[in-house]
Amino acid sequence: PRVHPDLLAVPNVVLTPHIASASVATRRAMAHLAADNLIAALGCGPQAGHPPTALNPQVLAQRP
């Protein structure tokens, strides 16, 4: 991420990106989202063939 340069100059600052994902609730939500994407990609469920958070949906649109 873009960090303000003044923050980088402070000697007692520790930068820890993505630490919010360490909570149990967030990890559980991430696991559920991964499972939802897998189920959809395999052609099951209401979003069959269309994972809800595909990184490259334009590729899915090109499929026959």
All heavy atoms as TSV, in Angstrom:
chain	resi	resn	atom	element	x	y	z
A	1	PRO	N	N	0.825	-1.205	0.000
A	1	PRO	CA	C	0.000	0.000	0.000
A	1	PRO	C	C	0.855	1.248	0.000
A	1	PRO	O	O	2.027	1.203	0.370
A	1	PRO	CB	C	-0.791	-0.122	1.285
A	1	PRO	CG	C	0.010	-1.020	2.156
A	1	PRO	CD	C	0.747	-1.938	1.227
A	2	ARG	N	N	0.258	2.327	-0.389
A	2	ARG	CA	C	0.982	3.601	-0.364
A	2	ARG	C	C	1.005	4.116	1.072
A	2	ARG	O	O	-0.036	4.299	1.690
A	2	ARG	CB	C	0.314	4.617	-1.261
A	2	ARG	CG	C	0.417	4.242	-2.710
A	2	ARG	CD	C	-0.206	5.285	-3.582
A	2	ARG	NE	N	-0.100	4.860	-4.966
A	2	ARG	CZ	C	-0.568	5.538	-5.971
A	2	ARG	NH1	N	-1.190	6.673	-5.781
A	2	ARG	NH2	N	-0.429	5.082	-7.191
A	3	VAL	N	N	2.187	4.328	1.564
A	3	VAL	CA	C	2.363	4.802	2.938
A	3	VAL	C	C	2.858	6.241	2.882
A	3	VAL	O	O	3.768	6.565	2.123
A	3	VAL	CB	C	3.380	3.916	3.695
A	3	VAL	CG1	C	3.597	4.435	5.105
A	3	VAL	CG2	C	2.916	2.480	3.706
A	4	HIS	N	N	2.250	7.083	3.694
A	4	HIS	CA	C	2.664	8.482	3.730
A	4	HIS	C	C	4.129	8.554	4.159
A	4	HIS	O	O	4.522	7.928	5.154
A	4	HIS	CB	C	1.777	9.261	4.708
A	4	HIS	CG	C	1.913	10.734	4.573
A	4	HIS	ND1	N	2.982	11.422	5.100
A	4	HIS	CD2	C	1.132	11.640	3.942
A	4	HIS	CE1	C	2.853	12.696	4.826
A	4	HIS	NE2	N	1.728	12.852	4.118
A	5	PRO	N	N	4.958	9.286	3.436
A	5	PRO	CA	C	6.393	9.351	3.748
A	5	PRO	C	C	6.698	9.832	5.165
A	5	PRO	O	O	7.679	9.401	5.770
A	5	PRO	CB	C	6.963	10.329	2.721
A	5	PRO	CG	C	5.876	10.624	1.763
A	5	PRO	CD	C	4.603	10.067	2.281
A	6	ASP	N	N	5.871	10.724	5.710
A	6	ASP	CA	C	6.102	11.198	7.076
A	6	ASP	C	C	5.975	10.051	8.075
A	6	ASP	O	O	6.685	10.005	9.084
A	6	ASP	CB	C	5.122	12.312	7.440
A	6	ASP	CG	C	5.395	13.600	6.683
A	6	ASP	OD1	O	6.493	13.736	6.103
A	6	ASP	OD2	O	4.492	14.465	6.660
A	7	LEU	N	N	5.086	9.124	7.812
A	7	LEU	CA	C	4.916	7.982	8.695
A	7	LEU	C	C	6.158	7.095	8.668
A	7	LEU	O	O	6.579	6.553	9.689
A	7	LEU	CB	C	3.677	7.185	8.281
A	7	LEU	CG	C	3.238	6.073	9.205
A	7	LEU	CD1	C	2.953	6.597	10.610
A	7	LEU	CD2	C	2.021	5.367	8.641
A	8	LEU	N	N	6.752	6.949	7.513
A	8	LEU	CA	C	7.957	6.123	7.390
A	8	LEU	C	C	9.151	6.724	8.130
A	8	LEU	O	O	10.082	6.008	8.503
A	8	LEU	CB	C	8.318	5.939	5.912
A	8	LEU	CG	C	7.302	5.143	5.096
A	8	LEU	CD1	C	7.680	5.170	3.623
A	8	LEU	CD2	C	7.199	3.728	5.594
A	9	ALA	N	N	9.115	8.024	8.363
A	9	ALA	CA	C	10.224	8.697	9.036
A	9	ALA	C	C	10.161	8.585	10.556
A	9	ALA	O	O	11.126	8.892	11.242
A	9	ALA	CB	C	10.251	10.170	8.629
A	10	VAL	N	N	9.061	8.136	11.106
A	10	VAL	CA	C	8.898	8.036	12.558
A	10	VAL	C	C	9.614	6.771	13.042
A	10	VAL	O	O	9.321	5.664	12.582
A	10	VAL	CB	C	7.404	7.998	12.944
A	10	VAL	CG1	C	7.238	7.889	14.446
A	10	VAL	CG2	C	6.691	9.230	12.417
A	11	PRO	N	N	10.551	6.906	13.985
A	11	PRO	CA	C	11.358	5.752	14.402
A	11	PRO	C	C	10.610	4.698	15.224
A	11	PRO	O	O	11.022	3.545	15.272
A	11	PRO	CB	C	12.479	6.376	15.229
A	11	PRO	CG	C	11.942	7.676	15.704
A	11	PRO	CD	C	10.980	8.135	14.644
A	12	ASN	N	N	9.505	5.070	15.844
A	12	ASN	CA	C	8.801	4.105	16.693
A	12	ASN	C	C	7.501	3.595	16.053
A	12	ASN	O	O	6.565	3.225	16.743
A	12	ASN	CB	C	8.525	4.707	18.067
A	12	ASN	CG	C	7.623	5.924	17.996
A	12	ASN	OD1	O	7.439	6.504	16.940
A	12	ASN	ND2	N	7.068	6.313	19.133
A	13	VAL	N	N	7.453	3.540	14.740
A	13	VAL	CA	C	6.272	3.046	14.032
A	13	VAL	C	C	6.573	1.672	13.455
A	13	VAL	O	O	7.629	1.447	12.869
A	13	VAL	CB	C	5.863	4.013	12.901
A	13	VAL	CG1	C	4.826	3.384	11.991
A	13	VAL	CG2	C	5.318	5.300	13.486
A	14	VAL	N	N	5.651	0.762	13.654
A	14	VAL	CA	C	5.756	-0.570	13.062
A	14	VAL	C	C	4.584	-0.717	12.093
A	14	VAL	O	O	3.427	-0.587	12.490
A	14	VAL	CB	C	5.696	-1.675	14.140
A	14	VAL	CG1	C	5.747	-3.049	13.501
A	14	VAL	CG2	C	6.825	-1.494	15.138
A	15	LEU	N	N	4.892	-0.972	10.836
A	15	LEU	CA	C	3.856	-1.123	9.832
A	15	LEU	C	C	3.554	-2.609	9.638
A	15	LEU	O	O	4.457	-3.401	9.408
A	15	LEU	CB	C	4.296	-0.489	8.508
A	15	LEU	CG	C	4.663	0.999	8.597
A	15	LEU	CD1	C	5.173	1.497	7.262
A	15	LEU	CD2	C	3.463	1.806	9.040
A	16	THR	N	N	2.287	-2.965	9.750
A	16	THR	CA	C	1.894	-4.369	9.620
A	16	THR	C	C	0.687	-4.470	8.684
A	16	THR	O	O	-0.454	-4.467	9.128
A	16	THR	CB	C	1.536	-4.964	10.993
A	16	THR	OG1	O	0.523	-4.146	11.583
A	16	THR	CG2	C	2.728	-5.016	11.914
A	17	PRO	N	N	0.942	-4.576	7.385
A	17	PRO	CA	C	-0.171	-4.662	6.459
A	17	PRO	C	C	-0.951	-5.960	6.628
A	17	PRO	O	O	-0.392	-6.995	6.991
A	17	PRO	CB	C	0.504	-4.598	5.094
A	17	PRO	CG	C	1.880	-5.107	5.340
A	17	PRO	CD	C	2.233	-4.679	6.738
A	18	HIS	N	N	-2.220	-5.894	6.383
A	18	HIS	CA	C	-3.121	-7.047	6.384
A	18	HIS	C	C	-3.289	-7.707	7.747
A	18	HIS	O	O	-3.741	-8.838	7.823
A	18	HIS	CB	C	-2.682	-8.098	5.358
A	18	HIS	CG	C	-2.472	-7.532	4.000
A	18	HIS	ND1	N	-3.495	-7.035	3.231
A	18	HIS	CD2	C	-1.355	-7.368	3.269
A	18	HIS	CE1	C	-3.012	-6.600	2.089
A	18	HIS	NE2	N	-1.728	-6.784	2.084
A	19	ILE	N	N	-2.963	-7.038	8.824
A	19	ILE	CA	C	-3.104	-7.665	10.142
A	19	ILE	C	C	-4.575	-7.862	10.518
A	19	ILE	O	O	-4.899	-8.735	11.312
A	19	ILE	CB	C	-2.357	-6.857	11.215
A	19	ILE	CG1	C	-2.124	-7.725	12.438
A	19	ILE	CG2	C	-3.095	-5.589	11.563
A	19	ILE	CD1	C	-1.105	-7.179	13.398
A	20	ALA	N	N	-5.476	-7.107	9.907
A	20	ALA	CA	C	-6.893	-7.245	10.237
A	20	ALA	C	C	-7.429	-8.615	9.842
A	20	ALA	O	O	-8.420	-9.081	10.379
A	20	ALA	CB	C	-7.708	-6.154	9.560
A	21	SER	N	N	-6.752	-9.282	8.926
A	21	SER	CA	C	-7.238	-10.604	8.509
A	21	SER	C	C	-6.921	-11.692	9.532
A	21	SER	O	O	-7.310	-12.836	9.346
A	21	SER	CB	C	-6.635	-10.991	7.159
A	21	SER	OG	O	-5.273	-11.341	7.303
A	22	ALA	N	N	-6.255	-11.347	10.601
A	22	ALA	CA	C	-5.863	-12.352	11.590
A	22	ALA	C	C	-6.983	-12.703	12.571
A	22	ALA	O	O	-6.811	-13.599	13.379
A	22	ALA	CB	C	-4.627	-11.878	12.357
A	23	SER	N	N	-8.119	-12.041	12.494
A	23	SER	CA	C	-9.195	-12.363	13.426
A	23	SER	C	C	-9.903	-13.643	12.990
A	23	SER	O	O	-9.932	-13.996	11.814
A	23	SER	CB	C	-10.203	-11.217	13.515
A	23	SER	OG	O	-10.967	-11.150	12.329
A	24	VAL	N	N	-10.470	-14.336	13.942
A	24	VAL	CA	C	-11.181	-15.582	13.656
A	24	VAL	C	C	-12.347	-15.317	12.707
A	24	VAL	O	O	-12.573	-16.061	11.745
A	24	VAL	CB	C	-11.663	-16.255	14.960
A	24	VAL	CG1	C	-12.557	-17.438	14.654
A	24	VAL	CG2	C	-10.475	-16.683	15.801
A	25	ALA	N	N	-13.094	-14.249	12.960
A	25	ALA	CA	C	-14.249	-13.942	12.120
A	25	ALA	C	C	-13.835	-13.674	10.674
A	25	ALA	O	O	-14.481	-14.153	9.733
A	25	ALA	CB	C	-15.007	-12.738	12.681
A	26	THR	N	N	-12.757	-12.927	10.484
A	26	THR	CA	C	-12.298	-12.625	9.130
A	26	THR	C	C	-11.786	-13.868	8.438
A	26	THR	O	O	-12.091	-14.115	7.272
A	26	THR	CB	C	-11.225	-11.533	9.152
A	26	THR	OG1	O	-11.784	-10.368	9.758
A	26	THR	CG2	C	-10.748	-11.200	7.760
A	27	ARG	N	N	-11.019	-14.684	9.133
A	27	ARG	CA	C	-10.505	-15.923	8.526
A	27	ARG	C	C	-11.658	-16.854	8.161
A	27	ARG	O	O	-11.632	-17.510	7.122
A	27	ARG	CB	C	-9.527	-16.609	9.469
A	27	ARG	CG	C	-8.250	-15.812	9.719
A	27	ARG	CD	C	-7.345	-15.853	8.496
A	27	ARG	NE	N	-6.259	-14.922	8.590
A	27	ARG	CZ	C	-5.029	-15.212	9.002
A	27	ARG	NH1	N	-4.736	-16.433	9.374
A	27	ARG	NH2	N	-4.106	-14.289	9.042
A	28	ARG	N	N	-12.681	-16.903	8.982
A	28	ARG	CA	C	-13.842	-17.747	8.686
A	28	ARG	C	C	-14.561	-17.215	7.434
A	28	ARG	O	O	-14.937	-17.980	6.552
A	28	ARG	CB	C	-14.799	-17.784	9.873
A	28	ARG	CG	C	-15.989	-18.708	9.636
A	28	ARG	CD	C	-16.877	-18.849	10.868
A	28	ARG	NE	N	-16.147	-19.551	11.922
A	28	ARG	CZ	C	-15.932	-19.067	13.144
A	28	ARG	NH1	N	-16.392	-17.889	13.488
A	28	ARG	NH2	N	-15.264	-19.758	14.042
A	29	ALA	N	N	-14.721	-15.906	7.366
A	29	ALA	CA	C	-15.372	-15.303	6.198
A	29	ALA	C	C	-14.553	-15.551	4.934
A	29	ALA	O	O	-15.115	-15.812	3.857
A	29	ALA	CB	C	-15.574	-13.803	6.419
A	30	MET	N	N	-13.237	-15.481	5.039
A	30	MET	CA	C	-12.367	-15.751	3.888
A	30	MET	C	C	-12.513	-17.201	3.432
A	30	MET	O	O	-12.560	-17.477	2.224
A	30	MET	CB	C	-10.906	-15.446	4.249
A	30	MET	CG	C	-10.625	-13.969	4.427
A	30	MET	SD	S	-9.040	-13.585	5.227
A	30	MET	CE	C	-7.870	-14.374	4.172
A	31	ALA	N	N	-12.594	-18.117	4.368
A	31	ALA	CA	C	-12.753	-19.533	4.027
A	31	ALA	C	C	-14.101	-19.772	3.355
A	31	ALA	O	O	-14.189	-20.508	2.367
A	31	ALA	CB	C	-12.625	-20.396	5.278
A	32	HIS	N	N	-15.152	-19.121	3.851
A	32	HIS	CA	C	-16.483	-19.269	3.248
A	32	HIS	C	C	-16.494	-18.699	1.831
A	32	HIS	O	O	-17.094	-19.288	0.920
A	32	HIS	CB	C	-17.539	-18.591	4.100
A	32	HIS	CG	C	-17.896	-19.365	5.325
A	32	HIS	ND1	N	-19.160	-19.395	5.848
A	32	HIS	CD2	C	-17.156	-20.145	6.141
A	32	HIS	CE1	C	-19.169	-20.163	6.929
A	32	HIS	NE2	N	-17.950	-20.623	7.116
A	33	LEU	N	N	-15.843	-17.565	1.635
A	33	LEU	CA	C	-15.783	-16.951	0.315
A	33	LEU	C	C	-15.022	-17.852	-0.661
A	33	LEU	O	O	-15.443	-18.023	-1.810
A	33	LEU	CB	C	-15.131	-15.572	0.397
A	33	LEU	CG	C	-15.105	-14.764	-0.884
A	33	LEU	CD1	C	-16.513	-14.523	-1.421
A	33	LEU	CD2	C	-14.399	-13.443	-0.652
A	34	ALA	N	N	-13.919	-18.436	-0.209
A	34	ALA	CA	C	-13.163	-19.356	-1.061
A	34	ALA	C	C	-14.021	-20.564	-1.432
A	34	ALA	O	O	-14.035	-21.000	-2.591
A	34	ALA	CB	C	-11.890	-19.804	-0.356
A	35	ALA	N	N	-14.760	-21.091	-0.472
A	35	ALA	CA	C	-15.637	-22.238	-0.747
A	35	ALA	C	C	-16.750	-21.848	-1.717
A	35	ALA	O	O	-17.066	-22.604	-2.640
A	35	ALA	CB	C	-16.224	-22.771	0.556
A	36	ASP	N	N	-17.342	-20.671	-1.552
A	36	ASP	CA	C	-18.391	-20.202	-2.464
A	36	ASP	C	C	-17.858	-20.075	-3.885
A	36	ASP	O	O	-18.535	-20.437	-4.848
A	36	ASP	CB	C	-18.954	-18.853	-2.010
A	36	ASP	CG	C	-19.770	-18.940	-0.737
A	36	ASP	OD1	O	-20.166	-20.068	-0.350
A	36	ASP	OD2	O	-19.995	-17.880	-0.119
A	37	ASN	N	N	-16.637	-19.564	-4.016
A	37	ASN	CA	C	-16.025	-19.436	-5.337
A	37	ASN	C	C	-15.770	-20.801	-5.961
A	37	ASN	O	O	-16.019	-21.002	-7.152
A	37	ASN	CB	C	-14.720	-18.643	-5.248
A	37	ASN	CG	C	-14.953	-17.164	-5.285
A	37	ASN	OD1	O	-15.140	-16.592	-6.334
A	37	ASN	ND2	N	-14.961	-16.535	-4.117
A	38	LEU	N	N	-15.292	-21.737	-5.178
A	38	LEU	CA	C	-15.026	-23.080	-5.684
A	38	LEU	C	C	-16.314	-23.769	-6.119
A	38	LEU	O	O	-16.394	-24.352	-7.202
A	38	LEU	CB	C	-14.313	-23.912	-4.618
A	38	LEU	CG	C	-13.980	-25.342	-5.000
A	38	LEU	CD1	C	-13.068	-25.380	-6.213
A	38	LEU	CD2	C	-13.355	-26.065	-3.833
A	39	ILE	N	N	-17.331	-23.684	-5.291
A	39	ILE	CA	C	-18.618	-24.302	-5.616
A	39	ILE	C	C	-19.178	-23.714	-6.913
A	39	ILE	O	O	-19.635	-24.437	-7.796
A	39	ILE	CB	C	-19.608	-24.145	-4.446
A	39	ILE	CG1	C	-19.155	-25.017	-3.268
A	39	ILE	CG2	C	-21.029	-24.475	-4.873
A	39	ILE	CD1	C	-19.848	-24.707	-1.964
A	40	ALA	N	N	-19.113	-22.402	-7.053
A	40	ALA	CA	C	-19.613	-21.754	-8.264
A	40	ALA	C	C	-18.777	-22.136	-9.476
A	40	ALA	O	O	-19.313	-22.406	-10.551
A	40	ALA	CB	C	-19.627	-20.240	-8.087
A	41	ALA	N	N	-17.457	-22.168	-9.323
A	41	ALA	CA	C	-16.577	-22.507	-10.445
A	41	ALA	C	C	-16.812	-23.931	-10.923
A	41	ALA	O	O	-16.690	-24.219	-12.118
A	41	ALA	CB	C	-15.122	-22.323	-10.044
A	42	LEU	N	N	-17.178	-24.817	-10.022
A	42	LEU	CA	C	-17.434	-26.207	-10.390
A	42	LEU	C	C	-18.819	-26.408	-10.996
A	42	LEU	O	O	-19.158	-27.509	-11.419
A	42	LEU	CB	C	-17.266	-27.116	-9.165
A	42	LEU	CG	C	-15.844	-27.223	-8.634
A	42	LEU	CD1	C	-15.819	-28.053	-7.364
A	42	LEU	CD2	C	-14.919	-27.810	-9.682
A	43	GLY	N	N	-19.596	-25.355	-11.034
A	43	GLY	CA	C	-20.896	-25.440	-11.682
A	43	GLY	C	C	-22.022	-25.863	-10.776
A	43	GLY	O	O	-23.014	-26.409	-11.221
A	44	CYS	N	N	-21.889	-25.609	-9.494
A	44	CYS	CA	C	-22.925	-25.970	-8.535
A	44	CYS	C	C	-23.515	-24.695	-7.940
A	44	CYS	O	O	-22.868	-23.667	-7.883
A	44	CYS	CB	C	-22.328	-26.812	-7.409
A	44	CYS	SG	S	-21.425	-28.253	-7.984
A	45	GLY	N	N	-24.723	-24.791	-7.487
A	45	GLY	CA	C	-25.327	-23.669	-6.777
A	45	GLY	C	C	-25.889	-22.610	-7.698
A	45	GLY	O	O	-25.857	-22.735	-8.924
A	46	PRO	N	N	-26.403	-21.516	-7.121
A	46	PRO	CA	C	-27.097	-20.484	-7.894
A	46	PRO	C	C	-26.199	-19.695	-8.839
A	46	PRO	O	O	-26.680	-19.109	-9.788
A	46	PRO	CB	C	-27.704	-19.576	-6.817
A	46	PRO	CG	C	-26.878	-19.808	-5.615
A	46	PRO	CD	C	-26.404	-21.240	-5.702
A	47	GLN	N	N	-24.895	-19.665	-8.581
A	47	GLN	CA	C	-23.983	-18.916	-9.449
A	47	GLN	C	C	-23.130	-19.869	-10.291
A	47	GLN	O	O	-21.967	-19.589	-10.575
A	47	GLN	CB	C	-23.084	-18.010	-8.616
A	47	GLN	CG	C	-23.844	-16.916	-7.900
A	47	GLN	CD	C	-22.925	-16.019	-7.110
A	47	GLN	OE1	O	-21.844	-16.403	-6.713
A	47	GLN	NE2	N	-23.357	-14.796	-6.896
A	48	ALA	N	N	-23.691	-20.962	-10.720
A	48	ALA	CA	C	-22.967	-22.006	-11.433
A	48	ALA	C	C	-22.122	-21.434	-12.571
A	48	ALA	O	O	-22.614	-20.746	-13.450
A	48	ALA	CB	C	-23.942	-23.030	-11.983
A	49	GLY	N	N	-20.831	-21.731	-12.497
A	49	GLY	CA	C	-19.906	-21.294	-13.529
A	49	GLY	C	C	-19.427	-19.867	-13.417
A	49	GLY	O	O	-18.624	-19.421	-14.229
A	50	HIS	N	N	-19.913	-19.138	-12.433
A	50	HIS	CA	C	-19.532	-17.728	-12.276
A	50	HIS	C	C	-19.154	-17.436	-10.826
A	50	HIS	O	O	-19.999	-17.025	-10.027
A	50	HIS	CB	C	-20.684	-16.814	-12.707
A	50	HIS	CG	C	-21.063	-16.988	-14.135
A	50	HIS	ND1	N	-20.308	-16.493	-15.172
A	50	HIS	CD2	C	-22.097	-17.648	-14.697
A	50	HIS	CE1	C	-20.868	-16.824	-16.317
A	50	HIS	NE2	N	-21.955	-17.536	-16.051
A	51	PRO	N	N	-17.889	-17.659	-10.461
A	51	PRO	CA	C	-17.455	-17.373	-9.092
A	51	PRO	C	C	-17.743	-15.921	-8.718
A	51	PRO	O	O	-17.509	-15.016	-9.522
A	51	PRO	CB	C	-15.945	-17.635	-9.127
A	51	PRO	CG	C	-15.741	-18.528	-10.304
A	51	PRO	CD	C	-16.804	-18.160	-11.288
A	52	PRO	N	N	-18.260	-15.680	-7.536
A	52	PRO	CA	C	-18.666	-14.328	-7.147
A	52	PRO	C	C	-17.529	-13.316	-7.075
A	52	PRO	O	O	-17.768	-12.126	-7.269
A	52	PRO	CB	C	-19.325	-14.516	-5.786
A	52	PRO	CG	C	-18.910	-15.853	-5.304
A	52	PRO	CD	C	-18.574	-16.668	-6.510
A	53	THR	N	N	-16.320	-13.751	-6.815
A	53	THR	CA	C	-15.213	-12.795	-6.720
A	53	THR	C	C	-14.066	-13.184	-7.642
A	53	THR	O	O	-12.898	-13.130	-7.265
A	53	THR	CB	C	-14.702	-12.662	-5.271
A	53	THR	OG1	O	-14.263	-13.950	-4.822
A	53	THR	CG2	C	-15.769	-12.117	-4.342
A	54	ALA	N	N	-14.385	-13.527	-8.874
A	54	ALA	CA	C	-13.347	-13.870	-9.848
A	54	ALA	C	C	-12.448	-12.661	-10.085
A	54	ALA	O	O	-12.923	-11.531	-10.205
A	54	ALA	CB	C	-13.984	-14.311	-11.154
A	55	LEU	N	N	-11.147	-12.901	-10.149
A	55	LEU	CA	C	-10.200	-11.805	-10.386
A	55	LEU	C	C	-10.194	-11.371	-11.842
A	55	LEU	O	O	-9.790	-10.268	-12.159
A	55	LEU	CB	C	-8.790	-12.233	-9.970
A	55	LEU	CG	C	-8.608	-12.468	-8.481
A	55	LEU	CD1	C	-7.203	-12.961	-8.194
A	55	LEU	CD2	C	-8.909	-11.216	-7.690
A	56	ASN	N	N	-10.597	-12.262	-12.722
A	56	ASN	CA	C	-10.586	-11.953	-14.144
A	56	ASN	C	C	-11.911	-12.377	-14.794
A	56	ASN	O	O	-11.930	-13.275	-15.633
A	56	ASN	CB	C	-9.404	-12.624	-14.832
A	56	ASN	CG	C	-9.334	-14.102	-14.522
A	56	ASN	OD1	O	-10.123	-14.629	-13.744
A	56	ASN	ND2	N	-8.402	-14.791	-15.149
A	57	PRO	N	N	-13.010	-11.729	-14.452
A	57	PRO	CA	C	-14.313	-12.130	-14.981
A	57	PRO	C	C	-14.399	-12.036	-16.495
A	57	PRO	O	O	-15.199	-12.713	-17.115
A	57	PRO	CB	C	-15.301	-11.202	-14.288
A	57	PRO	CG	C	-14.489	-10.039	-13.834
A	57	PRO	CD	C	-13.102	-10.579	-13.577
A	58	GLN	N	N	-13.555	-11.201	-17.118
A	58	GLN	CA	C	-13.578	-11.085	-18.571
A	58	GLN	C	C	-13.207	-12.410	-19.242
A	58	GLN	O	O	-13.696	-12.720	-20.326
A	58	GLN	CB	C	-12.664	-9.950	-19.061
A	58	GLN	CG	C	-11.183	-10.178	-18.887
A	58	GLN	CD	C	-10.656	-9.933	-17.476
A	58	GLN	OE1	O	-11.394	-9.673	-16.539
A	58	GLN	NE2	N	-9.349	-10.009	-17.311
A	59	VAL	N	N	-12.393	-13.209	-18.584
A	59	VAL	CA	C	-12.040	-14.520	-19.122
A	59	VAL	C	C	-13.247	-15.453	-19.064
A	59	VAL	O	O	-13.509	-16.204	-20.004
A	59	VAL	CB	C	-10.848	-15.130	-18.349
A	59	VAL	CG1	C	-10.572	-16.554	-18.796
A	59	VAL	CG2	C	-9.607	-14.269	-18.542
A	60	LEU	N	N	-14.000	-15.393	-18.001
A	60	LEU	CA	C	-15.206	-16.202	-17.893
A	60	LEU	C	C	-16.225	-15.837	-18.969
A	60	LEU	O	O	-16.926	-16.700	-19.490
A	60	LEU	CB	C	-15.837	-16.037	-16.513
A	60	LEU	CG	C	-15.008	-16.559	-15.336
A	60	LEU	CD1	C	-15.676	-16.181	-14.031
A	60	LEU	CD2	C	-14.808	-18.054	-15.438
A	61	ALA	N	N	-16.292	-14.570	-19.325
A	61	ALA	CA	C	-17.235	-14.124	-20.335
A	61	ALA	C	C	-16.884	-14.664	-21.712
A	61	ALA	O	O	-17.736	-14.755	-22.587
A	61	ALA	CB	C	-17.284	-12.600	-20.363
A	62	GLN	N	N	-15.635	-15.051	-21.932
A	62	GLN	CA	C	-15.178	-15.542	-23.238
A	62	GLN	C	C	-15.436	-17.040	-23.420
A	62	GLN	O	O	-15.264	-17.555	-24.503
A	62	GLN	CB	C	-13.691	-15.283	-23.413
A	62	GLN	CG	C	-13.326	-13.834	-23.426
A	62	GLN	CD	C	-11.828	-13.598	-23.415
A	62	GLN	OE1	O	-11.033	-14.532	-23.423
A	62	GLN	NE2	N	-11.440	-12.345	-23.377
A	63	ARG	N	N	-15.841	-17.715	-22.352
A	63	ARG	CA	C	-16.070	-19.159	-22.455
A	63	ARG	C	C	-17.277	-19.449	-23.321
A	63	ARG	O	O	-18.240	-18.685	-23.314
A	63	ARG	CB	C	-16.281	-19.770	-21.068
A	63	ARG	CG	C	-15.057	-19.680	-20.198
A	63	ARG	CD	C	-15.210	-20.437	-18.927
A	63	ARG	NE	N	-16.484	-20.161	-18.267
A	63	ARG	CZ	C	-16.847	-20.693	-17.120
A	63	ARG	NH1	N	-16.068	-21.533	-16.516
A	63	ARG	NH2	N	-18.000	-20.412	-16.573
A	64	PRO	N	N	-17.228	-20.584	-24.031
A	64	PRO	CA	C	-18.380	-20.959	-24.851
A	64	PRO	C	C	-19.580	-21.359	-24.018
A	64	PRO	O	O	-19.528	-21.691	-22.906
A	64	PRO	CB	C	-17.881	-22.153	-25.649
A	64	PRO	CG	C	-16.619	-22.590	-25.020
A	64	PRO	CD	C	-16.145	-21.494	-24.135
